[in-house]
């Protein structure tokens, strides 16, 4: 494939190793991307995404490659190990996808999402998390927010749990400024901020926060954890997150009442 993006660094995660190994094995056998697409019964563009790590092999594809290429079960075993743990280079991979996303959907329960944080709020969260170089982390976060100021910014749809609005991160003054920033951002044509009230019944979002990104007509999910994160690109697995987001959104207040609730919380501080 001419002008194809390079495979990811195979040392960054097992998923990256799988992508690297797929391209290596294809080239080693003198096959083109179209040749491999015929083997896996998919489009050539799907092969490109598999080899750059934007999509993941599924079990049937791995088993088929292992059989046709006589790998001794290599791809199936790699898939098994990849699903066991976190992605070491999750942040860089996520930022790369975020930078190219046409739509970003976020469900957050504990903190205001990074793309909507004020510098003071962000600094406080970094200090609370014992980040070693707070100022460097703050600069990186503010730089990430620039995607919302582009001429053609991504759509940003955010669902927030009401409880996080009450947490006085950095004190009342910093939190009031943060809530005011949420109100300001919610007025943008590409930004939707809705609040899931504390009175909402049990819903799938209670399992934890996550994000969905639409990149090059492909959806990717991201789940954050204290010591790392996990990127989910399998179509079947991503679909489960899409359903969780939609069902959580059914419990959220409309945009107007959400703004009223944020404003009321801000004025009460």
C-alpha positions in Angstrom: 0.0 0.0 0.0 1.6 3.3 -1.1 1.7 6.2 1.3 0.4 4.0 4.1 1.0 5.2 7.7 3.6 3.2 9.5 2.7 0.5 12.0 2.8 1.6 15.6 5.9 0.9 17.8 5.6 -2.8 18.7 7.1 -2.1 22.1 4.3 0.2 23.1 1.7 -2.5 23.7 0.7 -6.0 22.6 -2.0 -4.5 20.4 0.7 -2.5 18.6 2.8 -5.6 18.3 -0.2 -7.4 16.6 -0.5 -4.6 14.1 3.2 -4.6 13.5 3.3 -8.4 13.1 0.4 -8.4 10.7 2.2 -6.0 8.3 5.5 -7.8 8.7 4.0 -11.2 7.9 2.1 -9.8 4.9 5.2 -8.1 3.4 7.3 -11.1 4.2 5.0 -13.2 2.0 5.0 -10.7 -0.8 1.3 -9.9 -0.4 -0.3 -6.5 -1.1 -2.9 -5.0 1.2 -5.5 -6.0 -1.4 -4.3 -9.6 -1.3 -4.7 -9.7 2.5 -8.1 -8.0 2.2 -9.3 -10.9 0.0 -8.0 -13.4 2.5 -9.9 -11.7 5.4 -12.9 -10.9 3.2 -12.8 -7.2 4.0 -12.0 -3.9 2.3 -8.4 -2.7 1.7 -9.0 0.3 4.0 -9.8 -2.2 6.8 -6.3 -3.7 6.3 -4.8 -0.3 6.6 -6.6 0.3 9.9 -5.5 -3.1 11.2 -1.9 -2.4 10.4 -1.9 1.0 12.0 -3.6 -0.3 15.2 -6.8 1.7 14.6 -8.7 -1.5 14.3 -8.1 -4.9 15.9 -8.1 -8.4 14.5 -11.1 -10.4 15.7 -10.9 -14.1 16.7 -12.1 -15.4 13.4 -9.5 -13.3 11.5 -6.7 -14.4 13.8 -7.6 -18.0 13.5 -7.8 -17.8 9.7 -4.4 -16.2 9.4 -2.9 -18.8 11.8 -4.3 -21.5 9.5 -3.4 -20.1 6.1 0.1 -18.8 7.2 0.8 -21.8 9.5 1.9 -19.6 12.4 1.3 -22.2 15.1 -1.5 -20.1 16.6 0.6 -16.9 16.9 -2.1 -14.3 16.2 -4.7 -16.1 18.3 -2.3 -16.2 21.3 -1.4 -12.6 20.9 -5.1 -11.6 20.9 -5.5 -13.6 24.1 -2.7 -11.9 25.9 -3.6 -8.4 24.6 -7.1 -8.7 26.2 -5.6 -9.4 29.6 -4.2 -6.0 30.5 -3.9 -2.2 30.0 -2.2 -0.4 27.1 1.2 1.0 28.3 1.3 3.8 25.8 -2.5 4.5 26.1 -2.1 8.3 26.5 -0.1 8.9 23.4 -2.3 6.6 21.4 -5.4 8.3 22.8 -4.2 11.8 22.1 -3.3 10.9 18.5 -6.9 9.6 18.0 -8.4 12.6 19.8 -6.5 15.0 17.5 -8.0 13.4 14.4 -11.5 12.8 15.8 -14.6 14.2 14.1 -16.7 13.5 17.1 -15.9 12.9 20.8 -18.4 11.6 23.3 -17.6 11.6 27.0 -19.3 10.2 30.1 -17.6 11.4 33.2 -18.5 10.8 36.9 -15.7 12.3 39.0 -14.0 15.1 37.2 -14.8 17.7 34.5 -13.3 16.2 31.3 -9.8 17.5 30.4 -11.0 19.2 27.2 -13.3 21.4 29.3 -11.1 22.1 32.3 -9.9 25.6 33.3 -6.1 25.8 33.9 -6.7 26.3 37.7 -9.0 23.3 37.9 -6.6 21.1 35.9 -3.6 22.2 38.0 -5.5 21.2 41.1 -6.3 17.7 39.8 -2.7 17.2 38.7 -1.4 18.2 42.2 -4.0 15.9 43.8 -2.8 13.0 41.6 0.9 13.6 42.6 1.9 14.4 39.0 5.7 15.0 39.0 5.8 17.9 36.5 2.5 19.7 37.0 3.3 22.6 34.7 4.4 20.3 31.8 1.2 18.3 32.3 -0.9 21.5 32.4 0.7 22.8 29.2 0.0 19.5 27.4 -3.7 19.6 28.5 -4.2 23.1 27.4 -2.6 22.3 24.1 -5.0 19.4 23.6 -7.9 21.8 24.1 -6.9 23.7 21.0 -8.7 21.1 18.9 -11.9 22.9 20.0 -10.7 26.2 18.6 -10.0 24.9 15.1 -11.9 26.3 12.1 -13.6 22.9 11.8 -13.6 21.6 15.4 -14.9 18.1 16.4 -18.3 17.7 17.8 -18.0 17.3 21.6 -21.0 15.6 23.4 -20.5 15.4 27.1 -22.6 13.6 29.8 -21.7 14.7 33.4 -22.9 13.1 36.6 -24.4 15.8 38.8 -22.3 14.8 41.8 -19.0 16.0 40.2 -20.5 19.6 40.0 -20.6 19.7 43.8 -17.0 18.7 44.4 -15.1 22.0 45.3 -11.9 21.1 43.4 -9.4 23.8 44.3 -11.9 25.6 46.5 -15.2 27.5 45.8 -13.6 30.2 43.7 -11.8 27.8 41.3 -14.9 25.6 41.1 -17.2 28.6 40.3 -14.9 29.6 37.5 -14.9 26.0 36.2 -18.7 25.8 36.2 -18.9 29.2 34.5 -16.5 27.8 31.8 -18.8 24.8 31.3 -21.7 27.2 30.7 -19.6 29.2 28.3 -18.5 26.1 26.4 -22.0 24.8 26.2 -23.0 27.8 24.1 -20.7 26.7 21.3 -22.4 25.1 18.3 -20.2 22.0 18.4 -20.4 21.4 22.1 -23.3 19.7 24.0 -23.1 19.3 27.8 -25.9 17.5 29.6 -26.1 16.5 33.2 -27.3 13.1 34.6 -29.0 14.0 37.9 -28.4 12.2 41.1 -32.0 11.2 41.1 -31.6 9.1 37.9 -32.3 5.4 38.4 -29.6 2.8 37.9 -28.1 2.9 34.4 -25.1 1.4 32.5 -23.0 4.5 33.1 -22.6 3.6 36.8 -20.1 1.0 35.7 -17.6 3.8 35.1 -16.5 6.7 32.9 -15.4 6.3 29.3 -15.0 8.1 26.0 -16.0 7.4 22.4 -14.1 8.8 19.4 -15.1 8.8 15.7 -11.9 8.7 13.6 -11.9 8.1 9.9 -15.4 6.6 9.9 -14.4 4.2 12.7 -15.4 4.4 16.4 -12.9 3.8 19.2 -13.7 3.6 22.9 -11.3 4.5 25.7 -11.5 3.5 29.4 -9.3 5.2 31.9 -7.8 3.6 35.0 -5.6 5.0 37.8 -2.4 3.3 36.5 -3.2 3.4 32.8 -5.9 3.1 30.3 -7.4 0.8 27.7 -8.2 1.5 24.1 -11.1 -0.6 22.6 -11.2 -0.8 18.9 -13.0 -4.1 18.3 -16.3 -3.2 16.5 -18.3 -5.6 18.8 -16.8 -4.2 22.0 -17.1 -0.6 20.9 -20.8 -1.2 20.1 -21.4 -2.1 23.8 -19.9 1.3 24.8 -22.1 3.1 22.3 -25.2 1.4 23.8 -24.0 2.3 27.3 -23.5 5.9 26.3 -27.0 6.1 24.6 -28.7 4.5 27.6 -26.9 6.8 30.0 -27.9 9.7 27.9 -31.5 8.7 28.2 -31.3 9.6 31.9 -29.6 13.0 31.3 -31.4 16.4 31.5 -31.9 18.3 28.2 -29.3 21.0 27.4 -31.3 23.9 28.8 -32.2 22.3 32.2 -28.6 21.1 32.4 -27.3 24.7 32.0 -29.8 25.8 34.7 -28.5 23.1 37.1 -24.9 24.0 36.5 -25.7 27.7 37.0 -27.7 26.9 40.2 -24.8 24.9 41.6 -22.3 27.7 40.8 -24.4 30.3 42.5 -24.8 28.2 45.6 -21.0 27.9 46.1 
